[in-house]
Amino acid sequence: MATIKAPFGESQDLTIAATGATAVTITNQVSGNQTIPTLTGNATLTVTATGLTAGAPLSLVIKTTAEETFTFAGDIVAPVVTGVAGKTWSQSFVFNGTKFYPSGAKIQVD
């Protein structure tokens, strides 16, 4: 039986560690983190994109306790984000067939 992918199935939920390295393989056409991590140290997200078509969206929401940095690696290309103490930021990305690129600037939401 075939796997049903978003938008007709569930989106892929990413779990991001509060500090250190997180590696994820994105296989669903829509993905993001449903649980907002609160960073306690610098963090890196390494993405491997498998079987995606161009236009696949990825949304991230991250909270910081101080000025932690969030670095992107692998199949996601974006500048390092430096957090603001006690604030939450979000950013969306679009897959171009090879890599995820930001679809706009990072936004501080509180």
DSSP file (Angstrom, degrees, kcal/mol; ACC not computed):
  #  RESIDUE AA STRUCTURE BP1 BP2  ACC     N-H-->O    O-->H-N    N-H-->O    O-->H-N    TCO  KAPPA ALPHA  PHI   PSI    X-CA   Y-CA   Z-CA
    1    1 A M              0   0    0      0, 0.0     2,-0.1     0, 0.0     0, 0.0   0.000 360.0 360.0 360.0 139.0    0.0    0.0    0.0
    2    2 A A        -     0   0    0      1,-0.1     2,-0.4     0, 0.0     0, 0.0  -0.426 360.0-114.7 -76.6 148.9    1.3    3.5   -0.9
    3    3 A T        -     0   0    0     -2,-0.1     2,-0.5     6,-0.0    -1,-0.1  -0.714  26.5-134.1 -81.6 130.5    2.1    6.1    1.8
    4    4 A I        -     0   0    0     -2,-0.4     2,-0.3     4,-0.1     6,-0.3  -0.768  25.2-159.7 -87.7 125.7   -0.3    9.1    1.5
    5    5 A K    >   -     0   0    0     -2,-0.5     3,-1.7     4,-0.1     6,-0.1  -0.705  26.5 -55.2-106.5 156.8    1.7   12.3    1.8
    6    6 A A  T 3  S+     0   0    0      4,-0.6    23,-0.3     1,-0.3     4,-0.1  -0.314 114.3  44.0 -57.6 146.4    0.6   15.8    2.7
    7    7 A P  T 3  S+     0   0    0      0, 0.0    -1,-0.3     0, 0.0     4,-0.1  -0.988 133.1  33.9 -85.2   3.9   -1.4   17.7    1.7
    8    8 A F  S <  S+     0   0    0     -3,-1.7    -2,-0.3     2,-0.1     2,-0.2   0.514 128.5  31.4 -96.3  -5.2   -3.6   14.6    1.7
    9    9 A G  S    S-     0   0    0      1,-0.1    -4,-0.1    -6,-0.1     2,-0.1  -0.646 106.8 -55.9-130.9-169.9   -2.0   13.0    4.7
   10   10 A E        -     0   0    0     -6,-0.3    -4,-0.6    -2,-0.2    20,-0.2  -0.377  53.3-116.6 -71.4 150.4   -0.3   14.3    7.9
   11   11 A S        -     0   0    0     -6,-0.1     2,-0.5    -4,-0.1    20,-0.2  -0.507  37.2 -97.6 -80.2 158.5    2.6   16.7    7.7
   12   12 A Q  E     -a   31   0A   0     18,-2.8    20,-2.0    -2,-0.2     2,-0.5  -0.668  34.3-145.0 -81.7 124.8    5.9   15.5    9.0
   13   13 A D  E     -a   32   0A   0     -2,-0.5     2,-0.4    18,-0.2    20,-0.2  -0.798  11.2-152.7 -92.4 124.2    6.6   16.7   12.6
   14   14 A L        -     0   0    0     18,-2.5     2,-0.6    -2,-0.5    21,-0.4  -0.812   1.9-150.6 -97.9 135.5   10.2   17.5   13.3
   15   15 A T        -     0   0    0     -2,-0.4     2,-0.5    18,-0.1    21,-0.1  -0.930  14.7-163.3-104.7 123.2   11.6   17.2   16.9
   16   16 A I        -     0   0    0     -2,-0.6    29,-0.1    19,-0.3     6,-0.1  -0.916  17.6-122.7-113.3 129.4   14.5   19.7   17.5
   17   17 A A        -     0   0    0     -2,-0.5     5,-0.1    27,-0.2     3,-0.1  -0.327  16.5-126.4 -68.2 149.4   16.9   19.3   20.4
   18   18 A A  S    S+     0   0    0      1,-0.2    22,-2.4    21,-0.1    23,-1.2   0.674  91.7   5.8 -71.3 -18.2   17.2   22.2   22.9
   19   19 A T  S    S+     0   0    0     20,-0.2    24,-0.2    21,-0.2    -1,-0.2  -0.978 110.4  20.2-159.0 155.2   21.0   22.2   22.4
   20   20 A G  E    S-h   43   0B   0     22,-2.6    24,-2.4    -2,-0.3     2,-0.4  -0.478  98.2 -17.4  85.4-155.1   23.6   20.5   20.2
   21   21 A A  E     -h   44   0B   0     22,-0.2     2,-0.4    -2,-0.2    24,-0.2  -0.726  47.2-174.0 -99.7 137.9   23.0   18.8   16.9
   22   22 A T  E     -h   45   0B   0     22,-2.6    24,-3.1    -2,-0.4     2,-0.5  -0.999   6.0-167.2-124.7 128.4   19.7   17.5   15.5
   23   23 A A  E     +h   46   0B   0     -2,-0.4     2,-0.4    22,-0.2    24,-0.2  -0.971  11.5 176.6-116.0 129.2   19.7   15.5   12.2
   24   24 A V  E     -h   47   0B   0     22,-2.6    24,-2.3    -2,-0.5     2,-0.6  -0.968  24.2-146.6-131.5 147.2   16.4   14.9   10.4
   25   25 A T  E     -h   48   0B   0     -2,-0.4     2,-0.6    22,-0.2    24,-0.2  -0.968  18.1-152.9-110.0 120.1   15.4   13.2    7.2
   26   26 A I  E     +h   49   0B   0     22,-2.9    24,-2.7    -2,-0.6    26,-0.2  -0.840  30.6 154.4 -98.2 120.7   12.4   14.9    5.6
   27   27 A T        +     0   0    0     -2,-0.6     2,-0.3    22,-0.2    -1,-0.1   0.462  49.1  84.0-120.8  -9.6   10.4   12.6    3.4
   28   28 A N  S    S-     0   0    0      1,-0.1    22,-0.1     2,-0.1    24,-0.1  -0.738  79.0-125.6-101.9 148.8    7.0   14.3    3.4
   29   29 A Q  S    S+     0   0    0    -23,-0.3     2,-0.4    -2,-0.3    -1,-0.1   0.693  99.6  41.0 -66.4 -19.8    5.9   17.1    1.2
   30   30 A V  S    S+     0   0    0    -20,-0.2   -18,-2.8    26,-0.2     2,-0.3  -0.998  75.0 158.6-129.6 130.8    4.9   19.3    4.2
   31   31 A S  E     +ab  12  58A   0     26,-1.5    28,-1.8    -2,-0.4     2,-0.3  -0.976   5.3 131.4-150.3 162.6    7.0   19.5    7.3
   32   32 A G  E     -ab  13  59A   0    -20,-2.0   -18,-2.5    -2,-0.3     2,-0.6  -0.944  55.2 -76.2 172.0 176.3    7.7   21.6   10.4
   33   33 A N        -     0   0    0     26,-1.2   -18,-0.1    -2,-0.3    28,-0.1  -0.875  29.5-176.0-101.1 123.5    8.0   21.4   14.2
   34   34 A Q  S    S+     0   0    0     -2,-0.6     2,-0.5   -20,-0.3    -1,-0.2   0.784  75.7  61.9 -84.8 -29.8    4.7   21.2   16.1
   35   35 A T  S    S-     0   0    0    -21,-0.4   -19,-0.3    26,-0.0    26,-0.2  -0.873  86.4-135.7 -97.1 125.7    6.5   21.4   19.5
   36   36 A I        -     0   0    0     -2,-0.5     2,-0.2    26,-0.1    26,-0.2  -0.712  18.4-145.3 -84.9 114.0    8.4   24.6   20.0
   37   37 A P        -     0   0    0      0, 0.0    26,-2.5     0, 0.0     2,-0.7  -0.508   3.0-141.3 -76.3 147.2   11.8   23.9   21.5
   38   38 A T  E     -c   63   0A   0     -2,-0.2    26,-0.2    24,-0.2     2,-0.1  -0.937  25.0-131.6-105.7 110.4   13.3   26.4   24.0
   39   39 A L  E     +c   64   0A   0     24,-3.2    26,-1.0    -2,-0.7   -20,-0.2  -0.355  28.7 177.5 -65.9 137.2   17.0   26.5   23.2
   40   40 A T  S    S+     0   0    0    -22,-2.4     2,-0.3     1,-0.2   -21,-0.2   0.352  72.9   2.5-115.3  -1.4   19.4   26.2   26.2
   41   41 A G  S    S-     0   0    0    -23,-1.2    -1,-0.2    28,-0.1    27,-0.1  -0.943 103.4 -52.0-166.2 177.2   22.5   26.3   24.1
   42   42 A N        -     0   0    0     -2,-0.3   -22,-2.6   -23,-0.1     2,-0.3  -0.350  59.3-163.7 -63.0 144.1   23.7   26.7   20.5
   43   43 A A  E     -hi  20  70B   0     26,-2.7    28,-2.7   -24,-0.2     2,-0.4  -0.950  15.5-157.5-135.5 151.5   22.0   24.3   18.1
   44   44 A T  E     -hi  21  71B   0    -24,-2.4   -22,-2.6    -2,-0.3     2,-0.6  -0.996   5.1-157.9-128.9 134.1   22.4   22.9   14.6
   45   45 A L  E     -hi  22  72B   0     26,-2.9    28,-2.2    -2,-0.4     2,-0.6  -0.956   8.0-168.5-111.9 116.2   19.8   21.4   12.4
   46   46 A T  E     -hi  23  73B   0    -24,-3.1   -22,-2.6    -2,-0.6     2,-0.4  -0.928  10.0-162.8-105.9 121.2   21.1   19.2    9.7
   47   47 A V  E     -hi  24  74B   0     26,-2.2    28,-3.6    -2,-0.6     2,-0.5  -0.860  14.0-168.9-109.2 135.0   18.4   18.3    7.1
   48   48 A T  E     -h   25   0B   0    -24,-2.3   -22,-2.9    -2,-0.4     2,-0.5  -0.993  14.9-154.0-116.6 122.1   18.4   15.4    4.6
   49   49 A A  E     -h   26   0B   0     -2,-0.5     2,-0.4    49,-0.2   -22,-0.2  -0.851  15.1-178.5-100.0 126.2   15.7   15.8    2.0
   50   50 A T        -     0   0    0    -24,-2.7    -2,-0.0    -2,-0.5   -25,-0.0  -0.980  62.4 -10.1-130.6 122.5   14.5   12.5    0.4
   51   51 A G  S    S+     0   0    0     -2,-0.4     2,-0.2     1,-0.2    -1,-0.1   0.690  88.9 145.3  72.8  19.6   11.9   12.1   -2.3
   52   52 A L        -     0   0    0    -26,-0.2     2,-0.3    45,-0.1    -1,-0.2  -0.558  40.7-138.2 -90.1 154.5   10.6   15.6   -2.2
   53   53 A T    >   -     0   0    0     -2,-0.2     3,-1.6     1,-0.1    44,-0.2  -0.790  38.5 -83.7-105.2 155.5    9.4   17.7   -5.1
   54   54 A A  T 3  S+     0   0    0     -2,-0.3    42,-0.2     1,-0.2    -1,-0.1  -0.283 115.0  38.8 -56.3 138.1   10.2   21.3   -5.7
   55   55 A G  T 3  S+     0   0    0     40,-3.7    -1,-0.2     1,-0.3    41,-0.1   0.289  74.3 146.5 102.1  -8.1    7.9   23.6   -3.8
   56   56 A A    <   -     0   0    0     -3,-1.6    39,-2.4    39,-0.3    -1,-0.3  -0.445  41.5-137.8 -63.0 127.8    7.7   21.5   -0.6
   57   57 A P  E     - D   0  94A   0      0, 0.0   -26,-1.5     0, 0.0     2,-0.4  -0.576  19.1-170.1 -91.4 153.4    7.4   23.8    2.4
   58   58 A L  E     -bD  31  93A   0     35,-2.1    35,-3.0    -2,-0.2     2,-0.4  -0.990   5.3-167.3-137.6 130.2    9.2   23.6    5.8
   59   59 A S  E     -bD  32  92A   0    -28,-1.8   -26,-1.2    -2,-0.4     2,-0.4  -0.974   3.1-171.6-123.3 134.7    8.2   25.8    8.8
   60   60 A L  E     - D   0  91A   0     31,-2.6    31,-2.1    -2,-0.4     2,-0.4  -0.965   8.7-173.8-125.2 142.1   10.2   26.2   11.9
   61   61 A V  E     + D   0  90A   0     -2,-0.4     2,-0.4    29,-0.2    29,-0.2  -0.992  14.4 177.2-132.2 125.7    9.4   28.0   15.2
   62   62 A I  E     - D   0  89A   0     27,-2.8    27,-3.1    -2,-0.4     2,-0.4  -0.982  16.3-155.3-133.7 139.1   12.2   28.3   17.9
   63   63 A K  E     -cD  38  88A   0    -26,-2.5   -24,-3.2    -2,-0.4     2,-0.3  -0.899  13.2-155.7-111.0 144.4   12.3   30.0   21.3
   64   64 A T  E     -c   39   0A   0     23,-2.6    22,-1.1    -2,-0.4    23,-0.4  -0.914  18.3-159.7-121.2 148.8   15.5   31.1   22.9
   65   65 A T  S    S-     0   0    0    -26,-1.0     2,-0.1    -2,-0.3    -1,-0.1   0.700  83.8 -16.2 -93.7 -24.0   16.5   31.7   26.5
   66   66 A A  S    S-     0   0    0     19,-0.2    21,-0.2   -27,-0.2    -2,-0.1  -0.285 110.7 -44.0-144.6-129.0   19.4   34.0   25.8
   67   67 A E  S    S+     0   0    0     17,-0.1    17,-0.1    -2,-0.1   -25,-0.0  -0.271  73.3 161.4-111.8  45.5   21.4   34.7   22.6
   68   68 A E        -     0   0    0    -29,-0.1    15,-3.1    14,-0.1     2,-0.3  -0.291  34.3-128.1 -63.7 149.7   21.8   31.1   21.4
   69   69 A T  E     - J   0  82B   0     13,-0.2   -26,-2.7    11,-0.0     2,-0.5  -0.779  12.3-155.4-100.2 147.9   22.7   30.6   17.8
   70   70 A F  E     -iJ  43  81B   0     11,-2.7    11,-2.5    -2,-0.3     2,-0.3  -0.984  14.7-166.3-123.9 117.5   20.8   28.2   15.4
   71   71 A T  E     -i   44   0B   0    -28,-2.7   -26,-2.9    -2,-0.5     2,-0.3  -0.827   8.8-145.6-110.7 142.5   22.8   26.9   12.5
   72   72 A F  E     +i   45   0B   0      6,-0.4     2,-0.3    -2,-0.3   -26,-0.2  -0.837  24.4 166.9-106.9 143.6   21.5   25.2    9.4
   73   73 A A  E     +i   46   0B   0    -28,-2.2   -26,-2.2    -2,-0.3     2,-0.4  -0.945  40.6  20.2-149.0 167.7   23.3   22.4    7.5
   74   74 A G  E    S+i   47   0B   0     -2,-0.3   -26,-0.2   -28,-0.2   -28,-0.1  -0.572 125.2   1.1  77.0-128.2   22.9   19.7    4.9
   75   75 A D  S    S+     0   0    0    -28,-3.6    25,-2.8    -2,-0.4     2,-0.4   0.068 118.8  79.9 -88.0  25.4   20.0   20.2    2.6
   76   76 A I  B     -e  100   0A   0     -3,-0.3     2,-0.6    23,-0.2    25,-0.2  -0.994  60.8-165.1-132.3 127.7   18.9   23.5    4.1
   77   77 A V        +     0   0    0     23,-2.9    -4,-0.1    -2,-0.4    -2,-0.0  -0.946  31.4 123.3-118.6 116.4   20.7   26.7    3.3
   78   78 A A        -     0   0    0     -2,-0.6    -6,-0.4    -6,-0.2     3,-0.1  -0.975  59.3 -89.0-164.2 156.3   20.2   29.8    5.5
   79   79 A P        -     0   0    0      0, 0.0     2,-0.1     0, 0.0    -9,-0.0  -0.317  54.9 -90.9 -66.4 154.9   22.1   32.3    7.6
   80   80 A V        -     0   0    0     -9,-0.1     2,-0.5     1,-0.0    -9,-0.2  -0.460  41.7-139.4 -63.1 136.6   22.8   31.5   11.2
   81   81 A V  E     -J   70   0B   0    -11,-2.5   -11,-2.7    -2,-0.1     2,-0.6  -0.888   9.2-156.9-102.5 129.9   20.1   32.9   13.5
   82   82 A T  E     -J   69   0B   0     -2,-0.5   -13,-0.2   -13,-0.2   -14,-0.1  -0.937  20.6-137.4-105.1 122.4   21.1   34.5   16.8
   83   83 A G        -     0   0    0    -15,-3.1     2,-0.4    -2,-0.6     5,-0.1  -0.152   3.2-128.3 -75.2 169.5   18.2   34.5   19.3
   84   84 A V    >   -     0   0    0      3,-0.1     3,-2.2   -17,-0.1   -20,-0.4  -0.963  44.2 -87.5-117.0 136.2   17.0   37.2   21.6
   85   85 A A  T 3  S-     0   0    0     -2,-0.4   -20,-0.2     1,-0.3   -19,-0.2  -0.142 107.6  -4.9 -50.4 123.9   16.6   36.4   25.3
   86   86 A G  T 3  S+     0   0    0    -22,-1.1    -1,-0.3     1,-0.2     2,-0.3   0.654 107.2 122.5  71.0  17.1   13.1   34.9   26.0
   87   87 A K    <   -     0   0    0     -3,-2.2   -23,-2.6   -23,-0.4     2,-0.4  -0.736  52.8-138.0-114.1 160.8   11.8   35.5   22.4
   88   88 A T  E     -D   63   0A   0     -2,-0.3    21,-2.7   -25,-0.2    22,-0.9  -0.934  18.4-172.5-116.8 138.4   10.4   33.2   19.8
   89   89 A W  E     -DF  62 108A   0    -27,-3.1   -27,-2.8    -2,-0.4     2,-0.3  -0.927   3.4-163.4-127.9 156.1   11.2   33.4   16.1
   90   90 A S  E     +DF  61 107A   0     17,-2.5    17,-2.8    -2,-0.3     2,-0.3  -0.964   7.1 178.7-136.1 154.8    9.9   31.6   13.0
   91   91 A Q  E     -D   60   0A   0    -31,-2.1   -31,-2.6    -2,-0.3     2,-0.3  -0.973  14.3-147.6-155.1 141.8   11.0   31.1    9.5
   92   92 A S  E     -D   59   0A   0     -2,-0.3    11,-2.5   -33,-0.2    12,-0.6  -0.832  13.4-165.9-111.3 151.1    9.6   29.3    6.5
   93   93 A F  E     -DG  58 102A   0    -35,-3.0   -35,-2.1    -2,-0.3     2,-0.4  -0.913   8.9-149.3-133.0 156.9   11.6   27.5    3.8
   94   94 A V  E     -DG  57 101A   0      7,-2.6     7,-2.4    -2,-0.3     2,-0.4  -0.996  19.1-128.2-130.0 135.8   10.8   26.1    0.3
   95   95 A F  E     - G   0 100A   0    -39,-2.4   -40,-3.7    -2,-0.4   -39,-0.3  -0.687  14.8-166.1 -82.2 129.4   12.5   23.1   -1.4
   96   96 A N        -     0   0    0      3,-2.7   -42,-0.2    -2,-0.4    -1,-0.1   0.286  60.3 -84.5 -99.8  10.6   13.8   24.0   -4.8
   97   97 A G  S    S+     0   0    0    -44,-0.2     3,-0.1     2,-0.2   -43,-0.1   0.137 126.1  34.6 105.9 -17.5   14.4   20.3   -5.9
   98   98 A T  S    S+     0   0    0      1,-0.5     2,-0.3   -45,-0.1   -49,-0.2   0.588 122.1   9.5-130.3 -45.2   17.8   20.2   -4.3
   99   99 A K        -     0   0    0     -5,-0.1    -3,-2.7   -51,-0.1    -1,-0.5  -0.919  68.5-108.9-139.2 160.3   17.8   22.2   -1.1
  100  100 A F  E     -eG  76  95A   0    -25,-2.8   -23,-2.9    -2,-0.3    -5,-0.2  -0.821  37.7-174.3 -88.2 131.6   15.5   24.1    1.3
  101  101 A Y  E     - G   0  94A   0     -7,-2.4    -7,-2.6    -2,-0.5   -23,-0.1  -0.941  34.1 -93.2-123.9 148.9   16.0   27.9    1.0
  102  102 A P  E     - G   0  93A   0      0, 0.0    -9,-0.3     0, 0.0     3,-0.1  -0.331  24.2-158.0 -58.8 138.3   14.3   30.6    3.2
  103  103 A S  S    S-     0   0    0    -11,-2.5     2,-0.3     1,-0.2   -10,-0.2   0.405  75.4 -13.4 -96.3   1.3   11.1   32.0    1.6
  104  104 A G  S    S-     0   0    0    -12,-0.6    -1,-0.2     3,-0.0   -12,-0.1  -0.956  92.7 -58.7-178.7 179.4   11.4   35.2    3.6
  105  105 A A        -     0   0    0     -2,-0.3   -13,-0.2     1,-0.1     2,-0.1  -0.360  60.7 -92.1 -74.6 155.6   13.3   36.7    6.6
  106  106 A K        -     0   0    0    -15,-0.1     2,-0.5    -2,-0.1   -15,-0.2  -0.447  44.7-149.3 -62.0 138.9   13.2   35.2   10.1
  107  107 A I  E     -F   90   0A   0    -17,-2.8   -17,-2.5    -2,-0.1     2,-0.6  -0.963   9.1-139.6-120.1 128.9   10.4   36.9   12.1
  108  108 A Q  E     -F   89   0A   0     -2,-0.5   -19,-0.3   -19,-0.2   -25,-0.0  -0.767  18.5-170.5 -82.1 124.6   10.4   37.5   15.8
  109  109 A V              0   0    0    -21,-2.7   -20,-0.2    -2,-0.6    -1,-0.1   0.547 360.0 360.0-101.6  -7.6    6.9   36.6   16.9
  110  110 A D              0   0    0    -22,-0.9   -21,-0.1     0, 0.0    -1,-0.1   0.346 360.0 360.0-148.3 360.0    6.9   37.9   20.6
